[in-house]
Amino acid sequence: MKTMLKKSVALIASGEKDAAQEAVRETQSFIGRLWKRGIVHKNKMRRLQSKLMKKFAPAQKATA
């Protein structure tokens, strides 16, 4: 989970919009699956997804 988050954030910072968008989508899906399996708490899942999207949103707007 931490590795996927780090890779997503690195792609966002590098400015590769398409790769970052795909990585963010996969990371959010992975975090959701962890919640469904009971590995992470619901609030932690939502917090992680929210933090990731807060980092991704400005990068997405800048290149739009």
C-alpha positions as CSV (number, residue, x, y, z in Angstrom):
1,M,0.0,0.0,0.0
2,K,2.7,2.5,0.9
3,T,4.7,1.6,-2.2
4,M,1.7,2.2,-4.4
5,L,1.0,5.6,-2.7
6,K,4.6,6.6,-3.1
7,K,4.7,5.7,-6.8
8,S,1.4,7.6,-7.4
9,V,2.7,10.7,-5.7
10,A,6.0,10.5,-7.6
11,L,4.2,10.3,-10.9
12,I,2.0,13.3,-9.9
13,A,5.1,15.3,-9.1
14,S,6.9,14.3,-12.3
15,G,4.0,15.8,-14.4
16,E,3.2,12.7,-16.4
17,K,-0.6,13.2,-16.5
18,D,-1.7,10.0,-18.1
19,A,0.6,7.7,-16.1
20,A,-0.3,9.6,-12.9
21,Q,-4.0,9.3,-13.6
22,E,-3.8,5.5,-14.2
23,A,-1.6,5.1,-11.0
24,V,-4.1,7.1,-8.9
25,R,-7.0,5.0,-10.2
26,E,-5.2,1.7,-9.4
27,T,-4.1,2.9,-6.0
28,Q,-7.6,4.0,-5.0
29,S,-9.0,0.6,-6.2
30,F,-6.3,-1.2,-4.2
31,I,-7.1,0.7,-1.1
32,G,-10.8,0.0,-1.5
33,R,-10.0,-3.7,-1.8
34,L,-8.0,-3.6,1.4
35,W,-11.0,-2.1,3.2
36,K,-13.3,-4.8,1.8
37,R,-10.9,-7.5,3.1
38,G,-10.9,-5.9,6.5
39,I,-7.2,-5.0,6.4
40,V,-7.7,-1.2,6.9
41,H,-10.5,0.7,8.6
42,K,-13.1,2.5,6.6
43,N,-11.9,5.9,7.9
44,K,-8.3,5.2,7.0
45,M,-9.3,4.1,3.5
46,R,-11.2,7.4,3.0
47,R,-8.4,9.5,4.5
48,L,-5.8,7.9,2.2
49,Q,-7.9,8.3,-0.9
50,S,-8.7,11.9,0.0
51,K,-5.0,12.8,0.6
52,L,-4.1,11.2,-2.8
53,M,-6.8,13.1,-4.6
54,K,-5.8,16.4,-3.0
55,K,-2.3,15.9,-4.4
56,F,-3.6,14.8,-7.8
57,A,-6.3,17.5,-8.4
58,P,-3.9,20.5,-8.9
59,A,-1.8,18.5,-11.3
60,Q,-4.9,17.5,-13.3
61,K,-6.1,21.1,-13.5
62,A,-2.7,22.4,-14.5
63,T,-2.6,20.3,-17.6
64,A,-6.2,20.5,-18.5
